[in-house]
Amino acid sequence: MPREASADVLAEMVANVIKVAVAPGDAVAVGDTVVLLESMKMEIPVLAEHAGTVTAVKVGEGDVVQEGDVLVSIDL
């Protein structure tokens, strides 16, 4: 049986993680907020681009992320 495809949700900029909205095992739909970032006093929701099940959360509240960092992994 082939392995299911997976997708990573990436940070698009340097920012602070102010909220992690999902946990491993959570089901997500396209457009669901998975992480809330803060940069330059603006809150930026990071949305799931694919529906699936969260397999890993790679960041925690208070972390600083760089552009391209993996925030969440999702099995499709």
mmCIF file of the N, C-alpha and C atoms, coordinates in Angstrom:
data_MODEL
# 
_entry.id   MODEL 
# 
loop_
_atom_site.group_PDB 
_atom_site.id 
_atom_site.type_symbol 
_atom_site.label_atom_id 
_atom_site.label_alt_id 
_atom_site.label_comp_id 
_atom_site.label_asym_id 
_atom_site.label_entity_id 
_atom_site.label_seq_id 
_atom_site.pdbx_PDB_ins_code 
_atom_site.Cartn_x 
_atom_site.Cartn_y 
_atom_site.Cartn_z 
_atom_site.occupancy 
_atom_site.B_iso_or_equiv 
_atom_site.pdbx_formal_charge 
_atom_site.auth_seq_id 
_atom_site.auth_comp_id 
_atom_site.auth_asym_id 
_atom_site.auth_atom_id 
_atom_site.pdbx_PDB_model_num 
ATOM 1   N N  . MET A 1 1  ? 0.853  -1.181 0.000  1.00 0.00 ? 1  MET A N  1 
ATOM 2   C CA . MET A 1 1  ? 0.000  0.000  0.000  1.00 0.00 ? 1  MET A CA 1 
ATOM 3   C C  . MET A 1 1  ? 0.891  1.235  0.000  1.00 0.00 ? 1  MET A C  1 
ATOM 4   N N  . PRO A 1 2  ? 0.666  2.178  -0.936 1.00 0.00 ? 2  PRO A N  1 
ATOM 5   C CA . PRO A 1 2  ? 1.521  3.363  -0.981 1.00 0.00 ? 2  PRO A CA 1 
ATOM 6   C C  . PRO A 1 2  ? 1.296  4.278  0.222  1.00 0.00 ? 2  PRO A C  1 
ATOM 7   N N  . ARG A 1 3  ? 2.370  4.945  0.609  1.00 0.00 ? 3  ARG A N  1 
ATOM 8   C CA . ARG A 1 3  ? 2.293  5.890  1.721  1.00 0.00 ? 3  ARG A CA 1 
ATOM 9   C C  . ARG A 1 3  ? 1.467  7.086  1.289  1.00 0.00 ? 3  ARG A C  1 
ATOM 10  N N  . GLU A 1 4  ? 0.665  7.595  2.217  1.00 0.00 ? 4  GLU A N  1 
ATOM 11  C CA . GLU A 1 4  ? -0.125 8.793  1.935  1.00 0.00 ? 4  GLU A CA 1 
ATOM 12  C C  . GLU A 1 4  ? 0.791  9.981  1.708  1.00 0.00 ? 4  GLU A C  1 
ATOM 13  N N  . ALA A 1 5  ? 0.334  10.897 0.892  1.00 0.00 ? 5  ALA A N  1 
ATOM 14  C CA . ALA A 1 5  ? 1.095  12.116 0.650  1.00 0.00 ? 5  ALA A CA 1 
ATOM 15  C C  . ALA A 1 5  ? 1.007  13.010 1.882  1.00 0.00 ? 5  ALA A C  1 
ATOM 16  N N  . SER A 1 6  ? 2.003  13.866 2.035  1.00 0.00 ? 6  SER A N  1 
ATOM 17  C CA . SER A 1 6  ? 1.978  14.812 3.146  1.00 0.00 ? 6  SER A CA 1 
ATOM 18  C C  . SER A 1 6  ? 2.389  16.187 2.629  1.00 0.00 ? 6  SER A C  1 
ATOM 19  N N  . ALA A 1 7  ? 2.075  17.192 3.410  1.00 0.00 ? 7  ALA A N  1 
ATOM 20  C CA . ALA A 1 7  ? 2.413  18.566 3.047  1.00 0.00 ? 7  ALA A CA 1 
ATOM 21  C C  . ALA A 1 7  ? 2.868  19.291 4.298  1.00 0.00 ? 7  ALA A C  1 
ATOM 22  N N  . ASP A 1 8  ? 3.816  20.190 4.133  1.00 0.00 ? 8  ASP A N  1 
ATOM 23  C CA . ASP A 1 8  ? 4.281  21.031 5.229  1.00 0.00 ? 8  ASP A CA 1 
ATOM 24  C C  . ASP A 1 8  ? 3.710  22.429 5.061  1.00 0.00 ? 8  ASP A C  1 
ATOM 25  N N  . VAL A 1 9  ? 3.313  23.030 6.167  1.00 0.00 ? 9  VAL A N  1 
ATOM 26  C CA . VAL A 1 9  ? 2.888  24.429 6.183  1.00 0.00 ? 9  VAL A CA 1 
ATOM 27  C C  . VAL A 1 9  ? 4.105  25.232 6.617  1.00 0.00 ? 9  VAL A C  1 
ATOM 28  N N  . LEU A 1 10 ? 4.501  26.195 5.784  1.00 0.00 ? 10 LEU A N  1 
ATOM 29  C CA . LEU A 1 10 ? 5.738  26.941 6.004  1.00 0.00 ? 10 LEU A CA 1 
ATOM 30  C C  . LEU A 1 10 ? 5.469  28.378 6.431  1.00 0.00 ? 10 LEU A C  1 
ATOM 31  N N  . ALA A 1 11 ? 6.423  28.940 7.171  1.00 0.00 ? 11 ALA A N  1 
ATOM 32  C CA . ALA A 1 11 ? 6.376  30.364 7.510  1.00 0.00 ? 11 ALA A CA 1 
ATOM 33  C C  . ALA A 1 11 ? 6.758  31.156 6.268  1.00 0.00 ? 11 ALA A C  1 
ATOM 34  N N  . GLU A 1 12 ? 6.029  32.213 6.006  1.00 0.00 ? 12 GLU A N  1 
ATOM 35  C CA . GLU A 1 12 ? 6.318  33.041 4.835  1.00 0.00 ? 12 GLU A CA 1 
ATOM 36  C C  . GLU A 1 12 ? 7.195  34.242 5.165  1.00 0.00 ? 12 GLU A C  1 
ATOM 37  N N  . MET A 1 13 ? 7.491  34.428 6.476  1.00 0.00 ? 13 MET A N  1 
ATOM 38  C CA . MET A 1 13 ? 8.298  35.572 6.888  1.00 0.00 ? 13 MET A CA 1 
ATOM 39  C C  . MET A 1 13 ? 8.869  35.313 8.282  1.00 0.00 ? 13 MET A C  1 
ATOM 40  N N  . VAL A 1 14 ? 9.788  36.147 8.691  1.00 0.00 ? 14 VAL A N  1 
ATOM 41  C CA . VAL A 1 14 ? 10.289 36.112 10.060 1.00 0.00 ? 14 VAL A CA 1 
ATOM 42  C C  . VAL A 1 14 ? 9.178  36.654 10.953 1.00 0.00 ? 14 VAL A C  1 
ATOM 43  N N  . ALA A 1 15 ? 8.822  35.903 12.001 1.00 0.00 ? 15 ALA A N  1 
ATOM 44  C CA . ALA A 1 15 ? 7.707  36.313 12.852 1.00 0.00 ? 15 ALA A CA 1 
ATOM 45  C C  . ALA A 1 15 ? 7.778  35.584 14.188 1.00 0.00 ? 15 ALA A C  1 
ATOM 46  N N  . ASN A 1 16 ? 6.970  36.058 15.137 1.00 0.00 ? 16 ASN A N  1 
ATOM 47  C CA . ASN A 1 16 ? 6.798  35.387 16.423 1.00 0.00 ? 16 ASN A CA 1 
ATOM 48  C C  . ASN A 1 16 ? 5.542  34.539 16.371 1.00 0.00 ? 16 ASN A C  1 
ATOM 49  N N  . VAL A 1 17 ? 5.602  33.346 16.941 1.00 0.00 ? 17 VAL A N  1 
ATOM 50  C CA . VAL A 1 17 ? 4.426  32.485 17.043 1.00 0.00 ? 17 VAL A CA 1 
ATOM 51  C C  . VAL A 1 17 ? 3.640  32.940 18.273 1.00 0.00 ? 17 VAL A C  1 
ATOM 52  N N  . ILE A 1 18 ? 2.398  33.386 18.063 1.00 0.00 ? 18 ILE A N  1 
ATOM 53  C CA . ILE A 1 18 ? 1.601  33.826 19.206 1.00 0.00 ? 18 ILE A CA 1 
ATOM 54  C C  . ILE A 1 18 ? 0.509  32.818 19.568 1.00 0.00 ? 18 ILE A C  1 
ATOM 55  N N  . LYS A 1 19 ? 0.169  31.918 18.629 1.00 0.00 ? 19 LYS A N  1 
ATOM 56  C CA . LYS A 1 19 ? -0.806 30.881 18.954 1.00 0.00 ? 19 LYS A CA 1 
ATOM 57  C C  . LYS A 1 19 ? -0.643 29.710 18.002 1.00 0.00 ? 19 LYS A C  1 
ATOM 58  N N  . VAL A 1 20 ? -0.687 28.510 18.557 1.00 0.00 ? 20 VAL A N  1 
ATOM 59  C CA . VAL A 1 20 ? -0.736 27.283 17.763 1.00 0.00 ? 20 VAL A CA 1 
ATOM 60  C C  . VAL A 1 20 ? -2.159 26.766 17.887 1.00 0.00 ? 20 VAL A C  1 
ATOM 61  N N  . ALA A 1 21 ? -2.860 26.687 16.770 1.00 0.00 ? 21 ALA A N  1 
ATOM 62  C CA . ALA A 1 21 ? -4.292 26.379 16.783 1.00 0.00 ? 21 ALA A CA 1 
ATOM 63  C C  . ALA A 1 21 ? -4.608 24.909 16.566 1.00 0.00 ? 21 ALA A C  1 
ATOM 64  N N  . VAL A 1 22 ? -3.589 24.095 16.302 1.00 0.00 ? 22 VAL A N  1 
ATOM 65  C CA . VAL A 1 22 ? -3.818 22.665 16.038 1.00 0.00 ? 22 VAL A CA 1 
ATOM 66  C C  . VAL A 1 22 ? -2.854 21.816 16.850 1.00 0.00 ? 22 VAL A C  1 
ATOM 67  N N  . ALA A 1 23 ? -3.167 20.536 16.926 1.00 0.00 ? 23 ALA A N  1 
ATOM 68  C CA . ALA A 1 23 ? -2.310 19.560 17.612 1.00 0.00 ? 23 ALA A CA 1 
ATOM 69  C C  . ALA A 1 23 ? -2.260 18.306 16.749 1.00 0.00 ? 23 ALA A C  1 
ATOM 70  N N  . PRO A 1 24 ? -1.228 17.470 16.928 1.00 0.00 ? 24 PRO A N  1 
ATOM 71  C CA . PRO A 1 24 ? -1.180 16.219 16.174 1.00 0.00 ? 24 PRO A CA 1 
ATOM 72  C C  . PRO A 1 24 ? -2.470 15.431 16.354 1.00 0.00 ? 24 PRO A C  1 
ATOM 73  N N  . GLY A 1 25 ? -2.971 14.909 15.227 1.00 0.00 ? 25 GLY A N  1 
ATOM 74  C CA . GLY A 1 25 ? -4.214 14.143 15.235 1.00 0.00 ? 25 GLY A CA 1 
ATOM 75  C C  . GLY A 1 25 ? -5.431 14.959 14.855 1.00 0.00 ? 25 GLY A C  1 
ATOM 76  N N  . ASP A 1 26 ? -5.309 16.290 14.876 1.00 0.00 ? 26 ASP A N  1 
ATOM 77  C CA . ASP A 1 26 ? -6.433 17.147 14.490 1.00 0.00 ? 26 ASP A CA 1 
ATOM 78  C C  . ASP A 1 26 ? -6.673 17.067 12.986 1.00 0.00 ? 26 ASP A C  1 
ATOM 79  N N  . ALA A 1 27 ? -7.938 17.061 12.603 1.00 0.00 ? 27 ALA A N  1 
ATOM 80  C CA . ALA A 1 27 ? -8.312 17.157 11.191 1.00 0.00 ? 27 ALA A CA 1 
ATOM 81  C C  . ALA A 1 27 ? -8.377 18.631 10.826 1.00 0.00 ? 27 ALA A C  1 
ATOM 82  N N  . VAL A 1 28 ? -7.851 18.984 9.647  1.00 0.00 ? 28 VAL A N  1 
ATOM 83  C CA . VAL A 1 28 ? -7.915 20.355 9.165  1.00 0.00 ? 28 VAL A CA 1 
ATOM 84  C C  . VAL A 1 28 ? -8.507 20.377 7.767  1.00 0.00 ? 28 VAL A C  1 
ATOM 85  N N  . ALA A 1 29 ? -9.206 21.459 7.467  1.00 0.00 ? 29 ALA A N  1 
ATOM 86  C CA . ALA A 1 29 ? -9.759 21.694 6.139  1.00 0.00 ? 29 ALA A CA 1 
ATOM 87  C C  . ALA A 1 29 ? -8.977 22.817 5.480  1.00 0.00 ? 29 ALA A C  1 
ATOM 88  N N  . VAL A 1 30 ? -9.083 22.910 4.175  1.00 0.00 ? 30 VAL A N  1 
ATOM 89  C CA . VAL A 1 30 ? -8.432 24.003 3.458  1.00 0.00 ? 30 VAL A CA 1 
ATOM 90  C C  . VAL A 1 30 ? -8.950 25.325 4.025  1.00 0.00 ? 30 VAL A C  1 
ATOM 91  N N  . GLY A 1 31 ? -8.032 26.208 4.369  1.00 0.00 ? 31 GLY A N  1 
ATOM 92  C CA . GLY A 1 31 ? -8.403 27.518 4.900  1.00 0.00 ? 31 GLY A CA 1 
ATOM 93  C C  . GLY A 1 31 ? -8.462 27.607 6.414  1.00 0.00 ? 31 GLY A C  1 
ATOM 94  N N  . ASP A 1 32 ? -8.326 26.470 7.113  1.00 0.00 ? 32 ASP A N  1 
ATOM 95  C CA . ASP A 1 32 ? -8.293 26.511 8.584  1.00 0.00 ? 32 ASP A CA 1 
ATOM 96  C C  . ASP A 1 32 ? -7.000 27.174 9.054  1.00 0.00 ? 32 ASP A C  1 
ATOM 97  N N  . THR A 1 33 ? -7.100 27.996 10.101 1.00 0.00 ? 33 THR A N  1 
ATOM 98  C CA . THR A 1 33 ? -5.906 28.593 10.703 1.00 0.00 ? 33 THR A CA 1 
ATOM 99  C C  . THR A 1 33 ? -5.186 27.523 11.512 1.00 0.00 ? 33 THR A C  1 
ATOM 100 N N  . VAL A 1 34 ? -3.892 27.324 11.231 1.00 0.00 ? 34 VAL A N  1 
ATOM 101 C CA . VAL A 1 34 ? -3.110 26.345 11.980 1.00 0.00 ? 34 VAL A CA 1 
ATOM 102 C C  . VAL A 1 34 ? -2.176 27.018 12.981 1.00 0.00 ? 34 VAL A C  1 
ATOM 103 N N  . VAL A 1 35 ? -1.675 28.205 12.628 1.00 0.00 ? 35 VAL A N  1 
ATOM 104 C CA . VAL A 1 35 ? -0.770 28.961 13.496 1.00 0.00 ? 35 VAL A CA 1 
ATOM 105 C C  . VAL A 1 35 ? -1.073 30.447 13.301 1.00 0.00 ? 35 VAL A C  1 
ATOM 106 N N  . LEU A 1 36 ? -0.950 31.209 14.370 1.00 0.00 ? 36 LEU A N  1 
ATOM 107 C CA . LEU A 1 36 ? -1.098 32.660 14.287 1.00 0.00 ? 36 LEU A CA 1 
ATOM 108 C C  . LEU A 1 36 ? 0.265  33.279 14.578 1.00 0.00 ? 36 LEU A C  1 
ATOM 109 N N  . LEU A 1 37 ? 0.755  34.059 13.619 1.00 0.00 ? 37 LEU A N  1 
ATOM 110 C CA . LEU A 1 37 ? 2.050  34.712 13.751 1.00 0.00 ? 37 LEU A CA 1 
ATOM 111 C C  . LEU A 1 37 ? 1.855  36.201 14.001 1.00 0.00 ? 37 LEU A C  1 
ATOM 112 N N  . GLU A 1 38 ? 2.897  36.838 14.544 1.00 0.00 ? 38 GLU A N  1 
ATOM 113 C CA . GLU A 1 38 ? 2.906  38.287 14.738 1.00 0.00 ? 38 GLU A CA 1 
ATOM 114 C C  . GLU A 1 38 ? 4.205  38.825 14.176 1.00 0.00 ? 38 GLU A C  1 
ATOM 115 N N  . SER A 1 39 ? 4.061  39.825 13.315 1.00 0.00 ? 39 SER A N  1 
ATOM 116 C CA . SER A 1 39 ? 5.232  40.481 12.747 1.00 0.00 ? 39 SER A CA 1 
ATOM 117 C C  . SER A 1 39 ? 4.901  41.950 12.551 1.00 0.00 ? 39 SER A C  1 
ATOM 118 N N  . MET A 1 40 ? 5.762  42.808 13.017 1.00 0.00 ? 40 MET A N  1 
ATOM 119 C CA . MET A 1 40 ? 5.579  44.251 12.881 1.00 0.00 ? 40 MET A CA 1 
ATOM 120 C C  . MET A 1 40 ? 4.217  44.692 13.422 1.00 0.00 ? 40 MET A C  1 
ATOM 121 N N  . LYS A 1 41 ? 3.842  44.129 14.581 1.00 0.00 ? 41 LYS A N  1 
ATOM 122 C CA . LYS A 1 41 ? 2.601  44.446 15.295 1.00 0.00 ? 41 LYS A CA 1 
ATOM 123 C C  . LYS A 1 41 ? 1.343  44.062 14.522 1.00 0.00 ? 41 LYS A C  1 
ATOM 124 N N  . MET A 1 42 ? 1.480  43.167 13.543 1.00 0.00 ? 42 MET A N  1 
ATOM 125 C CA . MET A 1 42 ? 0.324  42.662 12.805 1.00 0.00 ? 42 MET A CA 1 
ATOM 126 C C  . MET A 1 42 ? 0.181  41.165 13.062 1.00 0.00 ? 42 MET A C  1 
ATOM 127 N N  . GLU A 1 43 ? -1.056 40.716 13.253 1.00 0.00 ? 43 GLU A N  1 
ATOM 128 C CA . GLU A 1 43 ? -1.318 39.283 13.394 1.00 0.00 ? 43 GLU A CA 1 
ATOM 129 C C  . GLU A 1 43 ? -1.540 38.686 12.013 1.00 0.00 ? 43 GLU A C  1 
ATOM 130 N N  . ILE A 1 44 ? -0.852 37.597 11.747 1.00 0.00 ? 44 ILE A N  1 
ATOM 131 C CA . ILE A 1 44 ? -0.927 36.945 10.447 1.00 0.00 ? 44 ILE A CA 1 
ATOM 132 C C  . ILE A 1 44 ? -1.355 35.493 10.639 1.00 0.00 ? 44 ILE A C  1 
ATOM 133 N N  . PRO A 1 45 ? -2.585 35.145 10.239 1.00 0.00 ? 45 PRO A N  1 
ATOM 134 C CA . PRO A 1 45 ? -2.994 33.751 10.337 1.00 0.00 ? 45 PRO A CA 1 
ATOM 135 C C  . PRO A 1 45 ? -2.309 32.935 9.234  1.00 0.00 ? 45 PRO A C  1 
ATOM 136 N N  . VAL A 1 46 ? -1.803 31.765 9.589  1.00 0.00 ? 46 VAL A N  1 
ATOM 137 C CA . VAL A 1 46 ? -1.233 30.846 8.615  1.00 0.00 ? 46 VAL A CA 1 
ATOM 138 C C  . VAL A 1 46 ? -2.274 29.765 8.397  1.00 0.00 ? 46 VAL A C  1 
ATOM 139 N N  . LEU A 1 47 ? -2.690 29.600 7.153  1.00 0.00 ? 47 LEU A N  1 
ATOM 140 C CA . LEU A 1 47 ? -3.804 28.722 6.822  1.00 0.00 ? 47 LEU A CA 1 
ATOM 141 C C  . LEU A 1 47 ? -3.337 27.416 6.206  1.00 0.00 ? 47 LEU A C  1 
ATOM 142 N N  . ALA A 1 48 ? -4.115 26.364 6.440  1.00 0.00 ? 48 ALA A N  1 
ATOM 143 C CA . ALA A 1 48 ? -3.853 25.082 5.794  1.00 0.00 ? 48 ALA A CA 1 
ATOM 144 C C  . ALA A 1 48 ? -4.194 25.201 4.314  1.00 0.00 ? 48 ALA A C  1 
ATOM 145 N N  . GLU A 1 49 ? -3.277 24.782 3.470  1.00 0.00 ? 49 GLU A N  1 
ATOM 146 C CA . GLU A 1 49 ? -3.520 24.810 2.029  1.00 0.00 ? 49 GLU A CA 1 
ATOM 147 C C  . GLU A 1 49 ? -4.089 23.483 1.539  1.00 0.00 ? 49 GLU A C  1 
ATOM 148 N N  . HIS A 1 50 ? -4.090 22.484 2.422  1.00 0.00 ? 50 HIS A N  1 
ATOM 149 C CA . HIS A 1 50 ? -4.585 21.150 2.080  1.00 0.00 ? 50 HIS A CA 1 
ATOM 150 C C  . HIS A 1 50 ? -5.418 20.624 3.244  1.00 0.00 ? 50 HIS A C  1 
ATOM 151 N N  . ALA A 1 51 ? -6.400 19.808 2.928  1.00 0.00 ? 51 ALA A N  1 
ATOM 152 C CA . ALA A 1 51 ? -7.170 19.129 3.968  1.00 0.00 ? 51 ALA A CA 1 
ATOM 153 C C  . ALA A 1 51 ? -6.425 17.867 4.368  1.00 0.00 ? 51 ALA A C  1 
ATOM 154 N N  . GLY A 1 52 ? -6.535 17.483 5.630  1.00 0.00 ? 52 GLY A N  1 
ATOM 155 C CA . GLY A 1 52 ? -5.889 16.269 6.091  1.00 0.00 ? 52 GLY A CA 1 
ATOM 156 C C  . GLY A 1 52 ? -5.828 16.201 7.596  1.00 0.00 ? 52 GLY A C  1 
ATOM 157 N N  . THR A 1 53 ? -4.862 15.424 8.082  1.00 0.00 ? 53 THR A N  1 
ATOM 158 C CA . THR A 1 53 ? -4.675 15.226 9.516  1.00 0.00 ? 53 THR A CA 1 
ATOM 159 C C  . THR A 1 53 ? -3.297 15.741 9.915  1.00 0.00 ? 53 THR A C  1 
ATOM 160 N N  . VAL A 1 54 ? -3.252 16.559 10.954 1.00 0.00 ? 54 VAL A N  1 
ATOM 161 C CA . VAL A 1 54 ? -1.985 17.094 11.446 1.00 0.00 ? 54 VAL A CA 1 
ATOM 162 C C  . VAL A 1 54 ? -1.159 15.942 12.021 1.00 0.00 ? 54 VAL A C  1 
ATOM 163 N N  . THR A 1 55 ? 0.069  15.804 11.535 1.00 0.00 ? 55 THR A N  1 
ATOM 164 C CA . THR A 1 55 ? 0.955  14.746 12.041 1.00 0.00 ? 55 THR A CA 1 
ATOM 165 C C  . THR A 1 55 ? 2.025  15.298 12.969 1.00 0.00 ? 55 THR A C  1 
ATOM 166 N N  . ALA A 1 56 ? 2.374  16.585 12.796 1.00 0.00 ? 56 ALA A N  1 
ATOM 167 C CA . ALA A 1 56 ? 3.419  17.168 13.646 1.00 0.00 ? 56 ALA A CA 1 
ATOM 168 C C  . ALA A 1 56 ? 3.254  18.675 13.716 1.00 0.00 ? 56 ALA A C  1 
ATOM 169 N N  . VAL A 1 57 ? 3.489  19.218 14.899 1.00 0.00 ? 57 VAL A N  1 
ATOM 170 C CA . VAL A 1 57 ? 3.555  20.664 15.094 1.00 0.00 ? 57 VAL A CA 1 
ATOM 171 C C  . VAL A 1 57 ? 5.001  20.951 15.470 1.00 0.00 ? 57 VAL A C  1 
ATOM 172 N N  . LYS A 1 58 ? 5.673  21.735 14.646 1.00 0.00 ? 58 LYS A N  1 
ATOM 173 C CA . LYS A 1 58 ? 7.114  21.947 14.792 1.00 0.00 ? 58 LYS A CA 1 
ATOM 174 C C  . LYS A 1 58 ? 7.476  23.211 15.574 1.00 0.00 ? 58 LYS A C  1 
ATOM 175 N N  . VAL A 1 59 ? 6.468  23.999 15.972 1.00 0.00 ? 59 VAL A N  1 
ATOM 176 C CA . VAL A 1 59 ? 6.720  25.258 16.681 1.00 0.00 ? 59 VAL A CA 1 
ATOM 177 C C  . VAL A 1 59 ? 5.850  25.349 17.921 1.00 0.00 ? 59 VAL A C  1 
ATOM 178 N N  . GLY A 1 60 ? 6.220  26.231 18.806 1.00 0.00 ? 60 GLY A N  1 
ATOM 179 C CA . GLY A 1 60 ? 5.430  26.487 20.007 1.00 0.00 ? 60 GLY A CA 1 
ATOM 180 C C  . GLY A 1 60 ? 5.215  27.976 20.183 1.00 0.00 ? 60 GLY A C  1 
ATOM 181 N N  . GLU A 1 61 ? 4.244  28.321 21.016 1.00 0.00 ? 61 GLU A N  1 
ATOM 182 C CA . GLU A 1 61 ? 3.967  29.723 21.281 1.00 0.00 ? 61 GLU A CA 1 
ATOM 183 C C  . GLU A 1 61 ? 5.212  30.373 21.876 1.00 0.00 ? 61 GLU A C  1 
ATOM 184 N N  . GLY A 1 62 ? 5.536  31.550 21.366 1.00 0.00 ? 62 GLY A N  1 
ATOM 185 C CA . GLY A 1 62 ? 6.722  32.270 21.816 1.00 0.00 ? 62 GLY A CA 1 
ATOM 186 C C  . GLY A 1 62 ? 7.943  32.040 20.947 1.00 0.00 ? 62 GLY A C  1 
ATOM 187 N N  . ASP A 1 63 ? 7.896  31.040 20.063 1.00 0.00 ? 63 ASP A N  1 
ATOM 188 C CA . ASP A 1 63 ? 9.026  30.788 19.167 1.00 0.00 ? 63 ASP A CA 1 
ATOM 189 C C  . ASP A 1 63 ? 9.141  31.903 18.134 1.00 0.00 ? 63 ASP A C  1 
ATOM 190 N N  . VAL A 1 64 ? 10.350 32.119 17.650 1.00 0.00 ? 64 VAL A N  1 
ATOM 191 C CA . VAL A 1 64 ? 10.590 33.004 16.518 1.00 0.00 ? 64 VAL A CA 1 
ATOM 192 C C  . VAL A 1 64 ? 10.898 32.109 15.333 1.00 0.00 ? 64 VAL A C  1 
ATOM 193 N N  . VAL A 1 65 ? 10.177 32.312 14.227 1.00 0.00 ? 65 VAL A N  1 
ATOM 194 C CA . VAL A 1 65 ? 10.378 31.492 13.036 1.00 0.00 ? 65 VAL A CA 1 
ATOM 195 C C  . VAL A 1 65 ? 10.989 32.330 11.930 1.00 0.00 ? 65 VAL A C  1 
ATOM 196 N N  . GLN A 1 66 ? 11.714 31.658 11.075 1.00 0.00 ? 66 GLN A N  1 
ATOM 197 C CA . GLN A 1 66 ? 12.340 32.292 9.912  1.00 0.00 ? 66 GLN A CA 1 
ATOM 198 C C  . GLN A 1 66 ? 11.547 31.918 8.662  1.00 0.00 ? 66 GLN A C  1 
ATOM 199 N N  . GLU A 1 67 ? 11.675 32.717 7.630  1.00 0.00 ? 67 GLU A N  1 
ATOM 200 C CA . GLU A 1 67 ? 11.013 32.413 6.366  1.00 0.00 ? 67 GLU A CA 1 
ATOM 201 C C  . GLU A 1 67 ? 11.415 31.012 5.899  1.00 0.00 ? 67 GLU A C  1 
ATOM 202 N N  . GLY A 1 68 ? 10.438 30.184 5.569  1.00 0.00 ? 68 GLY A N  1 
ATOM 203 C CA . GLY A 1 68 ? 10.692 28.835 5.085  1.00 0.00 ? 68 GLY A CA 1 
ATOM 204 C C  . GLY A 1 68 ? 10.688 27.771 6.160  1.00 0.00 ? 68 GLY A C  1 
ATOM 205 N N  . ASP A 1 69 ? 10.633 28.156 7.442  1.00 0.00 ? 69 ASP A N  1 
ATOM 206 C CA . ASP A 1 69 ? 10.572 27.162 8.518  1.00 0.00 ? 69 ASP A CA 1 
ATOM 207 C C  . ASP A 1 69 ? 9.271  26.369 8.432  1.00 0.00 ? 69 ASP A C  1 
ATOM 208 N N  . VAL A 1 70 ? 9.360  25.079 8.718  1.00 0.00 ? 70 VAL A N  1 
ATOM 209 C CA . VAL A 1 70 ? 8.167  24.230 8.771  1.00 0.00 ? 70 VAL A CA 1 
ATOM 210 C C  . VAL A 1 70 ? 7.434  24.497 10.082 1.00 0.00 ? 70 VAL A C  1 
ATOM 211 N N  . LEU A 1 71 ? 6.151  24.825 9.985  1.00 0.00 ? 71 LEU A N  1 
ATOM 212 C CA . LEU A 1 71 ? 5.336  25.082 11.169 1.00 0.00 ? 71 LEU A CA 1 
ATOM 213 C C  . LEU A 1 71 ? 4.544  23.845 11.574 1.00 0.00 ? 71 LEU A C  1 
ATOM 214 N N  . VAL A 1 72 ? 3.897  23.220 10.582 1.00 0.00 ? 72 VAL A N  1 
ATOM 215 C CA . VAL A 1 72 ? 3.004  22.083 10.810 1.00 0.00 ? 72 VAL A CA 1 
ATOM 216 C C  . VAL A 1 72 ? 3.132  21.128 9.631  1.00 0.00 ? 72 VAL A C  1 
ATOM 217 N N  . SER A 1 73 ? 3.052  19.824 9.898  1.00 0.00 ? 73 SER A N  1 
ATOM 218 C CA . SER A 1 73 ? 3.015  18.812 8.839  1.00 0.00 ? 73 SER A CA 1 
ATOM 219 C C  . SER A 1 73 ? 1.629  18.179 8.817  1.00 0.00 ? 73 SER A C  1 
ATOM 220 N N  . ILE A 1 74 ? 1.120  17.934 7.609  1.00 0.00 ? 74 ILE A N  1 
ATOM 221 C CA . ILE A 1 74 ? -0.230 17.399 7.430  1.00 0.00 ? 74 ILE A CA 1 
ATOM 222 C C  . ILE A 1 74 ? -0.172 16.197 6.497  1.00 0.00 ? 74 ILE A C  1 
ATOM 223 N N  . ASP A 1 75 ? -0.788 15.070 6.910  1.00 0.00 ? 75 ASP A N  1 
ATOM 224 C CA . ASP A 1 75 ? -0.995 13.942 6.007  1.00 0.00 ? 75 ASP A CA 1 
ATOM 225 C C  . ASP A 1 75 ? -2.255 14.224 5.207  1.00 0.00 ? 75 ASP A C  1 
ATOM 226 N N  . LEU A 1 76 ? -2.149 14.085 3.896  1.00 0.00 ? 76 LEU A N  1 
ATOM 227 C CA . LEU A 1 76 ? -3.277 14.400 3.027  1.00 0.00 ? 76 LEU A CA 1 
ATOM 228 C C  . LEU A 1 76 ? -4.236 13.224 2.889  1.00 0.00 ? 76 LEU A C  1 
# 
